Amino acid sequence: MGPSATVQSTLAACDAVVFDVDSTVQPHEGIDRLAAACGCAAAVQRLTRDAMQGGMLFEDALRLRLELMRPSRQQVEEVASMPPEITPGVVQVIERFRALKKDVFLVSGGFSMMIAPLAAVLGIADDHVFANELLFDDSGSYRGFSHNQPTSRSGGKRRVIESIMKQYGYRNVVMIGDGATDMEARPPASVFIGFGGIQDRESVRLGCDWFVKDFAEVLDALRVTTPPRLGQSRELVSRMSGRSRLPRRAKAGEHASPIVSAAFQQRFAKDIALLNTSGRHRPIPGRPSTKQQVLTLGQIVGIDPLPPPSLTADQWDDIKRQSVVRGDHMLPCAICHEHFKTDRQVLLSCSHTFHLDCLRSFERFSGTRTCPMCRRTDYEKIQISEGRTQYRALCATKIQSWYRGVVARRIVRHLYETVVPRDPEQKRRFLLRKLGQATDDIVMQTTSTSDLDALLTECDTTLHISRMLFSEAEGVLSSVPDAVDWDHLRTKFGDGIGDDCPICVMSMQPGRARYITSCGHIFHERCLKAFEEFSQARTCCPMCRTTDYTKQLIR
């Protein structure tokens, strides 16, 4: 079965092609040849089969196979010196890709020492070959393999293609291989072509974009992607229109068909319109950003290249993640230099973001479909909401901060007006402030009262009564006898010398002042005063919690 329209267009528009090596470019598994040289072919083939079908992690299969073989440097060099075998049709396909200006890479889970001769025969440079590296000691014995190579782990081929696309700026890459590890490379590969000419694996057949059993099928597809010569257009248009033959003139090789002529006229008229019209009303070149791509007549006939396929949802997620990591949604629009706020925001396939209205205006007045930042043409775009989400979160944070500030200021103001400070200076200021407020209230009351003499007389009477009450209270307190028998308490509980202070848990030594309370407990003088000063509740004994106790100093 031939390729789909998506595969066909991707083959025409791709920047590079990545080939798997074992059972694809060469008709055998390189590690199986090495295992045969080491005398453990059967066990290694079983592990290779499990790894290619996805039944085992690749790094586990690679480690187990190498532990079984433990190949020496000499054994590896002997296998690498064998004449390389190449799958039929591979050389022609690679040459065809090169003729179409596509870069060719080899990515393998095998070993670079064994793949280098094959790459040399195919004319592929060393920096276009990615494989694992074996490690040997000074005597040439096996010491392990390098874990720094991405191909030594599951998903390694995907990481290799990501690095290739980043290094060379590729947009579309095609992967061709026979195993599950090759299928993992899509994405970032735009298309995965499964090859079953050597090993026909069901998982690859079901999961690939196009399954081939012969590279001749790929070669035929590449011939279709090449723009036809003028003399070949009649046959191509005939196939497209379903007619066996079109009417032809006497010299068919010298003239194009009417459809091809119309395609050239359409492209010529478009170029003339771009030159003669002003920028304000100039049509914008490039393919539309909708998912349904509209092909021109030249693209349908084959004289113009097909547009690249639309980006997939996974590719858009990667582009959006790259833009978010870079923090573009927190920066202003590069066109108007205003923050996105709640305006509509658009993300381009080059990962740059703008206001949707700004980008439309830029396209309209510049007459070009070019990214204002990186000047990339033929981009796609989607609307995103990261800038709006960031702005709403910022607004919510500011509202919460303002509300917390209002509540905190109210609480502090209430405490400032009602709670008596402990610091003597602050306490004096608090009482003066309260006295001033009371005086202001009296003055306001005085100004609103017509009988001023009666008010002053009432104030004098109240003041006289308060003085009498304080005098009587002082007389009562002074007349209360000391009911505590301190001598009895000291005889009963001692002076506390040698005991531990219950507060600081330090021994009470002679010469240090001590307090004995009416409840019979002894403390250091400083410890008890500090306890009374910092106690938040009503003062009570630190031991028995007796309130209104009395104390006597012991020296």
C-alpha positions as CSV (number, residue, x, y, z in Angstrom):
1,M,0.0,0.0,0.0
2,G,1.3,3.4,-1.0
3,P,2.0,6.3,1.5
4,S,-0.8,8.5,2.8
5,A,-1.0,12.2,1.7
6,T,0.6,13.2,5.0
7,V,3.6,10.8,4.6
8,Q,4.0,11.9,0.9
9,S,4.0,15.6,1.8
10,T,6.4,15.0,4.7
11,L,8.8,13.2,2.5
12,A,8.8,16.1,0.1
13,A,9.2,18.8,2.8
14,C,11.4,17.1,5.3
15,D,14.8,18.4,6.2
16,A,16.6,15.2,7.2
17,V,16.1,11.4,7.2
18,V,17.3,9.2,10.0
19,F,17.9,5.5,9.4
20,D,18.2,2.7,11.9
21,V,21.1,0.4,11.0
22,D,20.5,-3.2,12.2
23,S,17.8,-5.1,10.1
24,T,17.2,-1.9,8.2
25,V,20.3,-0.5,6.4
26,Q,22.1,-3.8,6.9
27,P,20.2,-7.1,6.7
28,H,21.3,-8.5,10.1
29,E,21.8,-7.4,13.7
30,G,25.4,-6.4,14.3
31,I,25.3,-7.6,17.9
32,D,24.2,-11.0,16.7
33,R,27.3,-11.3,14.6
34,L,29.4,-10.2,17.6
35,A,27.6,-12.8,19.8
36,A,28.4,-15.5,17.2
37,A,32.1,-14.6,17.4
38,C,31.9,-14.8,21.2
39,G,30.0,-18.2,21.2
40,C,26.7,-17.1,22.7
41,A,24.5,-16.3,19.7
42,A,21.2,-18.0,20.8
43,A,20.9,-16.2,24.2
44,V,21.8,-12.8,22.7
45,Q,19.3,-13.2,19.8
46,R,16.5,-13.9,22.3
47,L,17.4,-10.7,24.2
48,T,17.6,-8.7,21.0
49,R,14.2,-10.0,19.9
50,D,12.6,-8.9,23.3
51,A,14.2,-5.5,23.1
52,M,13.0,-4.8,19.5
53,Q,9.5,-5.9,20.3
54,G,9.3,-3.7,23.4
55,G,9.2,-6.5,25.9
56,M,12.3,-5.2,27.8
57,L,13.9,-1.9,28.5
58,F,16.7,-1.4,25.9
59,E,19.3,-0.5,28.5
60,D,18.6,-3.7,30.4
61,A,18.8,-5.8,27.2
62,L,22.1,-4.1,26.2
63,R,23.7,-4.6,29.5
64,L,22.6,-8.3,29.7
65,R,23.8,-9.0,26.2
66,L,27.2,-7.4,26.8
67,E,27.6,-9.3,30.1
68,L,26.9,-12.5,28.3
69,M,29.4,-11.8,25.5
70,R,32.1,-9.7,27.2
71,P,33.8,-9.1,23.8
72,S,37.4,-8.1,23.6
73,R,38.7,-5.3,21.4
74,Q,40.2,-7.9,19.0
75,Q,36.9,-9.7,18.6
76,V,35.1,-6.4,17.8
77,E,37.7,-5.4,15.3
78,E,37.5,-8.8,13.6
79,V,33.7,-8.4,13.1
80,A,34.1,-4.8,12.0
81,S,36.6,-5.9,9.3
82,M,34.1,-8.1,7.6
83,P,32.7,-6.7,4.3
84,P,29.6,-4.7,5.1
85,E,26.3,-6.1,3.9
86,I,23.7,-3.5,2.7
87,T,20.0,-4.1,2.3
88,P,18.9,-3.9,-1.3
89,G,17.6,-0.5,-2.3
90,V,19.2,1.4,0.6
91,V,22.0,2.9,-1.5
92,Q,19.5,4.2,-4.1
93,V,17.1,5.6,-1.5
94,I,20.0,7.4,0.3
95,E,21.2,8.8,-3.0
96,R,17.7,10.0,-3.9
97,F,17.4,11.8,-0.5
98,R,20.7,13.5,-1.2
99,A,19.5,14.6,-4.6
100,L,16.5,16.1,-3.0
101,K,18.8,18.0,-0.6
102,K,17.9,16.0,2.5
103,D,20.5,15.2,5.1
104,V,21.0,11.6,6.1
105,F,21.8,10.3,9.5
106,L,22.4,6.8,11.0
107,V,21.2,6.2,14.6
108,S,21.7,2.7,16.1
109,G,21.7,0.9,19.4
110,G,24.7,-1.0,18.1
111,F,28.4,-0.1,18.4
112,S,30.2,2.7,16.6
113,M,33.3,0.6,15.9
114,M,31.2,-1.8,13.9
115,I,29.0,0.8,12.1
116,A,31.9,3.1,11.0
117,P,32.9,0.9,8.0
118,L,29.2,0.8,6.8
119,A,28.9,4.6,7.1
120,A,32.1,5.0,5.1
121,V,30.7,2.9,2.3
122,L,27.4,4.9,2.3
123,G,29.3,8.2,2.3
124,I,27.9,9.3,5.7
125,A,30.1,11.6,7.8
126,D,31.1,10.5,11.3
127,D,29.2,13.4,12.9
128,H,26.0,12.1,11.3
129,V,26.4,8.7,13.0
130,F,25.1,8.0,16.5
131,A,25.8,4.7,18.2
132,N,27.1,3.2,21.5
133,E,30.7,3.1,22.5
134,L,32.4,0.0,24.0
135,L,35.0,0.4,26.7
136,F,38.2,-1.7,27.0
137,D,41.1,-1.7,29.5
138,D,44.7,-1.5,28.5
139,S,44.9,-5.2,27.7
140,G,41.9,-5.0,25.3
141,S,39.5,-6.8,27.7
142,Y,35.9,-5.7,27.9
143,R,35.3,-3.1,30.7
144,G,31.7,-2.0,29.9
145,F,30.0,0.6,27.7
146,S,29.6,4.3,27.8
147,H,26.4,5.4,29.6
148,N,26.8,9.0,28.2
149,Q,25.5,8.0,24.8
150,P,21.7,8.6,24.6
151,T,21.4,5.5,22.4
152,S,22.3,3.3,25.4
153,R,18.9,4.0,27.1
154,S,15.3,3.6,26.1
155,G,14.1,6.6,24.3
156,G,17.6,7.4,23.2
157,K,16.8,7.7,19.5
158,R,14.1,10.2,20.4
159,R,16.7,12.3,22.3
160,V,19.2,12.0,19.4
161,I,16.6,13.4,16.9
162,E,15.7,16.2,19.4
163,S,19.4,17.2,19.5
164,I,19.7,17.0,15.7
165,M,16.7,19.2,15.2
166,K,18.0,21.7,17.7
167,Q,21.5,21.7,16.4
168,Y,20.7,22.1,12.7
169,G,17.3,23.9,13.0
170,Y,15.3,21.1,11.3
171,R,11.6,21.3,11.4
172,N,10.6,18.0,9.8
173,V,12.5,14.7,10.2
174,V,11.6,11.3,8.9
175,M,12.6,8.1,10.9
176,I,13.0,4.8,9.1
177,G,13.5,1.6,11.2
178,D,12.3,-1.8,12.1
179,G,11.9,-1.9,15.9
180,A,10.0,-0.5,18.8
181,T,13.0,1.7,19.8
182,D,12.7,3.4,16.4
183,M,9.0,4.0,16.8
184,E,9.7,5.8,20.0
185,A,11.4,8.6,18.0
186,R,8.0,9.9,16.8
187,P,7.6,12.6,18.0
188,P,9.9,14.6,17.5
189,A,10.1,12.8,14.2
190,S,7.2,13.9,12.0
191,V,6.8,10.5,10.3
192,F,7.9,7.0,11.2
193,I,8.3,4.6,8.3
194,G,8.4,1.0,9.5
195,F,10.6,-1.4,7.5
196,G,9.7,-5.1,7.5
197,G,11.9,-6.5,4.8
198,I,14.2,-8.2,7.3
199,Q,12.1,-8.5,10.5
200,D,8.3,-8.1,10.2
201,R,7.2,-7.0,13.7
202,E,3.5,-6.7,14.3
203,S,3.9,-3.8,16.8
204,V,5.8,-1.8,14.2
205,R,3.3,-2.6,11.5
206,L,0.4,-1.4,13.7
207,G,2.2,1.7,15.1
208,C,4.0,3.2,12.0
209,D,2.7,5.8,9.6
210,W,3.7,3.8,6.6
211,F,4.9,0.1,6.5
212,V,7.1,-1.1,3.7
213,K,8.8,-4.4,3.0
214,D,11.1,-3.1,0.2
215,F,13.0,0.1,-0.2
216,A,11.8,0.2,-3.8
217,E,8.5,1.5,-2.4
218,V,10.2,4.4,-0.7
219,L,12.2,5.1,-3.9
220,D,8.9,5.2,-5.9
221,A,7.4,7.6,-3.4
222,L,10.5,9.9,-3.6
223,R,10.1,10.0,-7.4
224,V,6.6,11.3,-7.0
225,T,7.7,14.0,-4.7
226,T,10.1,15.4,-7.3
227,P,8.6,18.2,-9.4
228,P,7.9,16.8,-12.9
229,R,9.5,18.0,-16.0
230,L,7.3,19.8,-18.5
231,G,7.1,16.7,-20.7
232,Q,6.1,14.5,-17.8
233,S,3.2,16.8,-16.7
234,R,0.7,15.3,-19.1
235,E,1.1,11.8,-17.6
236,L,0.8,13.2,-14.0
237,V,-2.3,15.2,-14.8
238,S,-3.8,12.3,-16.6
239,R,-3.4,10.1,-13.5
240,M,-4.9,12.8,-11.3
241,S,-7.9,13.4,-13.5
242,G,-8.6,9.7,-14.1
243,R,-8.3,9.9,-17.8
244,S,-6.2,7.5,-19.7
245,R,-4.7,10.1,-22.2
246,L,-5.2,13.8,-22.7
247,P,-5.4,15.3,-26.2
248,R,-1.9,16.2,-27.2
249,R,-0.5,18.4,-29.9
250,A,1.8,17.4,-32.6
251,K,4.9,18.2,-30.5
252,A,3.9,17.0,-27.1
253,G,7.4,17.1,-25.6
254,E,7.7,20.8,-26.3
255,H,4.4,22.0,-24.8
256,A,2.8,21.7,-21.4
257,S,-0.7,20.6,-20.7
258,P,-3.4,23.2,-20.1
259,I,-3.5,22.4,-16.4
260,V,0.2,22.9,-16.0
261,S,0.0,26.2,-18.0
262,A,-2.8,27.4,-15.8
263,A,-0.7,26.6,-12.7
264,F,2.2,28.7,-14.1
265,Q,-0.2,31.5,-14.9
266,Q,-1.6,31.4,-11.4
267,R,1.9,31.6,-9.8
268,F,2.9,34.4,-12.2
269,A,-0.2,36.4,-11.5
270,K,0.4,36.1,-7.7
271,D,4.0,37.3,-8.1
272,I,2.9,40.3,-10.2
273,A,0.2,41.2,-7.6
274,L,2.8,41.2,-4.8
275,L,5.0,43.6,-6.8
276,N,2.3,46.0,-7.9
277,T,0.0,46.3,-4.9
278,S,0.6,48.4,-1.8
279,G,1.6,46.9,1.5
280,R,-1.8,47.8,3.0
281,H,-3.8,45.7,0.6
282,R,-1.1,43.2,-0.4
283,P,-2.1,39.6,0.0
284,I,-0.1,37.7,2.6
285,P,1.9,34.8,1.2
286,G,2.3,31.5,2.9
287,R,-0.1,28.7,3.8
288,P,-3.1,29.3,6.1
289,S,-2.9,28.6,9.8
290,T,-6.0,26.4,9.7
291,K,-5.8,22.6,9.9
292,Q,-7.4,22.2,6.5
293,Q,-4.6,23.2,4.1
294,V,-5.6,24.6,0.7
295,L,-3.2,23.6,-2.0
296,T,-2.5,25.8,-5.1
297,L,-2.9,24.4,-8.6
298,G,0.9,24.4,-8.9
299,Q,1.2,22.3,-5.7
300,I,-1.4,19.9,-7.0
301,V,0.3,19.5,-10.4
302,G,3.7,19.2,-8.9
303,I,5.6,22.3,-10.2
304,D,5.6,23.8,-6.6
305,P,6.7,22.0,-3.5
306,L,4.0,20.8,-1.1
307,P,3.6,22.6,2.2
308,P,4.9,20.8,5.3
309,P,2.3,19.0,7.4
310,S,0.5,20.7,10.2
311,L,2.0,20.4,13.7
312,T,0.6,17.7,15.9
313,A,-0.9,18.3,19.4
314,D,2.3,16.9,21.0
315,Q,4.5,19.2,19.0
316,W,2.3,22.1,20.0
317,D,2.6,21.1,23.6
318,D,6.4,21.0,23.3
319,I,6.4,24.5,21.7
320,K,4.1,25.9,24.4
321,R,6.3,24.3,27.1
322,Q,9.4,26.0,25.5
323,S,7.7,29.4,25.5
324,V,6.5,29.0,29.1
325,V,10.0,27.9,30.3
326,R,11.4,31.0,28.6
327,G,8.8,33.2,30.4
328,D,7.4,34.8,27.3
329,H,3.9,35.1,28.8
330,M,5.4,37.3,31.6
331,L,7.1,39.7,29.0
332,P,5.3,42.4,27.0
333,C,4.3,41.8,23.4
334,A,7.3,42.4,21.1
335,I,5.1,44.5,18.7
336,C,3.3,46.9,20.9
337,H,5.4,46.6,24.0
338,E,2.3,46.2,26.2
339,H,1.7,43.3,28.6
340,F,-0.8,40.7,27.5
341,K,-3.2,41.1,30.4
342,T,-6.6,39.8,29.3
343,D,-6.1,40.4,25.5
344,R,-6.0,37.5,23.1
345,Q,-2.6,35.9,22.8
346,V,-1.2,33.9,19.9
347,L,1.7,31.4,19.9
348,L,3.7,30.8,16.7
349,S,5.3,27.5,15.7
350,C,8.7,29.2,16.3
351,S,7.6,29.5,20.0
352,H,7.2,33.3,20.0
353,T,4.1,35.0,21.4
354,F,2.3,38.2,20.4
355,H,-1.1,39.9,20.8
356,L,-3.4,38.4,18.2
357,D,-4.5,41.9,17.0
358,C,-0.8,43.0,16.8
359,L,0.2,40.1,14.7
360,R,-2.7,40.6,12.3
361,S,-1.8,44.2,11.9
362,F,1.9,43.4,11.4
363,E,0.9,40.9,8.7
364,R,-1.5,43.3,7.0
365,F,0.8,46.3,6.9
366,S,4.1,44.5,6.2
367,G,2.7,42.3,3.5
368,T,4.8,39.4,4.7
369,R,4.0,36.3,6.7
370,T,7.2,36.5,8.8
371,C,7.7,36.2,12.6
372,P,8.5,39.7,13.9
373,M,11.1,38.2,16.2
374,C,13.1,35.5,14.3
375,R,11.9,36.3,10.8
376,R,10.8,32.7,10.2
377,T,8.4,32.3,7.3
378,D,5.5,29.8,6.7
379,Y,4.7,29.6,10.4
380,E,1.6,28.2,12.1
381,K,-0.2,29.8,15.0
382,I,-2.7,29.0,17.8
383,Q,-4.4,31.0,20.5
384,I,-3.2,30.5,24.0
385,S,-4.2,31.9,27.4
386,E,-1.0,31.8,29.5
387,G,-0.7,35.6,29.6
388,R,-4.3,36.0,30.7
389,T,-3.8,33.3,33.4
390,Q,-0.7,35.0,34.7
391,Y,-2.3,38.4,34.8
392,R,-5.4,37.1,36.7
393,A,-3.1,35.4,39.2
394,L,-1.2,38.7,39.6
395,C,-4.4,40.6,40.1
396,A,-5.6,38.1,42.7
397,T,-2.3,38.3,44.6
398,K,-2.6,42.1,44.7
399,I,-6.2,42.0,46.0
400,Q,-5.3,39.5,48.7
401,S,-2.3,41.6,49.7
402,W,-4.4,44.7,50.0
403,Y,-7.1,42.9,52.0
404,R,-4.5,41.4,54.4
405,G,-3.0,44.9,54.9
406,V,-6.4,46.4,55.7
407,V,-7.2,43.7,58.3
408,A,-3.8,43.9,59.8
409,R,-3.9,47.7,60.2
410,R,-7.4,47.4,61.9
411,I,-6.1,44.8,64.4
412,V,-3.0,46.8,65.2
413,R,-5.0,50.0,65.6
414,H,-7.4,48.3,68.0
415,L,-4.5,46.8,70.1
416,Y,-2.8,50.2,70.1
417,E,-5.9,51.8,71.6
418,T,-6.9,49.2,74.1
419,V,-3.9,47.2,75.4
420,V,-1.7,48.8,78.0
421,P,2.0,48.4,77.1
422,R,4.4,46.9,79.6
423,D,7.3,49.2,78.8
424,P,7.2,52.1,81.4
425,E,7.8,54.9,78.8
426,Q,5.2,53.5,76.4
427,K,2.8,52.9,79.3
428,R,3.2,56.6,80.3
429,R,2.5,57.7,76.8
430,F,-0.6,55.4,76.6
431,L,-2.0,56.8,79.8
432,L,-1.3,60.4,78.7
433,R,-3.1,59.7,75.4
434,K,-6.1,58.2,77.3
435,L,-6.1,61.2,79.6
436,G,-6.0,63.5,76.6
437,Q,-8.9,61.7,75.0
438,A,-10.9,61.9,78.3
439,T,-10.2,65.6,78.5
440,D,-11.3,66.1,74.9
441,D,-14.5,64.3,75.7
442,I,-15.1,66.5,78.7
443,V,-14.5,69.7,76.7
444,M,-16.9,68.5,74.0
445,Q,-19.4,67.7,76.7
446,T,-18.8,71.1,78.2
447,T,-19.4,72.9,74.9
448,S,-22.7,71.0,74.4
449,T,-24.0,71.7,77.9
450,S,-25.7,74.9,78.8
451,D,-25.4,74.6,82.6
452,L,-21.6,74.7,83.0
453,D,-21.7,75.3,86.7
454,A,-23.7,72.2,87.4
455,L,-21.3,70.1,85.4
456,L,-18.3,71.4,87.2
457,T,-20.0,70.8,90.6
458,E,-20.7,67.2,89.6
459,C,-17.1,66.7,88.6
460,D,-15.8,68.1,92.0
461,T,-18.2,65.8,93.9
462,T,-17.1,62.7,92.0
463,L,-13.4,63.6,92.5
464,H,-14.0,64.1,96.3
465,I,-15.8,60.7,96.6
466,S,-12.9,59.0,94.7
467,R,-10.3,60.5,97.1
468,M,-12.3,59.3,100.1
469,L,-12.6,55.8,98.8
470,F,-8.8,55.6,98.0
471,S,-8.1,56.9,101.6
472,E,-10.3,54.4,103.2
473,A,-8.8,51.6,101.1
474,E,-5.3,52.6,102.1
475,G,-6.3,52.6,105.8
476,V,-7.9,49.2,105.5
477,L,-4.8,47.7,103.8
478,S,-2.5,49.3,106.3
479,S,-4.6,48.0,109.2
480,V,-4.6,44.4,108.0
481,P,-2.1,42.5,110.1
482,D,0.6,40.2,108.6
483,A,-1.1,36.9,108.9
484,V,1.8,34.9,107.6
485,D,4.1,33.3,110.3
486,W,7.4,33.6,108.4
487,D,9.4,32.2,111.2
488,H,7.3,29.1,111.2
489,L,7.6,28.8,107.4
490,R,11.4,29.1,107.5
491,T,11.7,26.6,110.3
492,K,9.5,24.2,108.4
493,F,11.0,24.6,104.9
494,G,14.4,25.9,105.7
495,D,16.4,28.5,103.9
496,G,16.6,26.6,100.6
497,I,20.4,26.3,100.7
498,G,21.6,23.4,98.5
499,D,18.1,23.0,96.9
500,D,17.4,23.7,93.3
501,C,15.4,26.8,92.2
502,P,12.2,25.4,90.6
503,I,12.4,28.1,87.9
504,C,16.0,28.0,86.7
505,V,16.8,24.5,88.1
506,M,20.1,25.9,89.5
507,S,21.4,25.3,93.0
508,M,20.7,28.0,95.6
509,Q,24.0,29.0,97.1
510,P,24.6,31.2,100.3
511,G,25.0,34.8,99.5
512,R,22.4,34.9,96.8
513,A,19.1,36.6,97.7
514,R,16.0,34.3,97.8
515,Y,12.3,34.6,98.2
516,I,10.1,32.4,100.3
517,T,6.4,32.6,99.5
518,S,3.4,32.3,101.8
519,C,2.7,28.9,100.2
520,G,6.1,27.6,101.4
521,H,8.1,27.6,98.1
522,I,11.6,29.1,97.8
523,F,13.0,30.7,94.6
524,H,15.9,32.9,93.5
525,E,15.0,36.6,93.8
526,R,15.8,37.3,90.2
527,C,14.0,34.2,88.9
528,L,10.7,35.0,90.7
529,K,10.8,38.7,89.7
530,A,11.4,37.7,86.1
531,F,8.5,35.2,86.2
532,E,6.2,37.8,87.6
533,E,7.2,40.4,85.0
534,F,6.8,38.1,82.0
535,S,3.7,36.2,83.2
536,Q,0.8,36.9,80.8
537,A,-1.9,35.8,83.2
538,R,-2.6,36.8,86.8
539,T,0.5,36.4,89.0
540,C,0.5,33.1,90.7
541,C,3.0,30.8,92.4
542,P,5.2,29.0,89.8
543,M,4.8,25.7,91.8
544,C,1.3,25.4,93.2
545,R,-0.4,28.2,91.2
546,T,-1.6,29.9,94.4
547,T,-2.8,33.5,93.5
548,D,-2.4,36.6,95.8
549,Y,0.5,35.1,97.6
550,T,2.9,37.1,99.6
551,K,6.7,36.8,99.8
552,Q,9.6,37.6,102.0
553,L,13.2,38.1,101.1
554,I,15.8,35.8,102.6
555,R,19.5,37.0,102.6
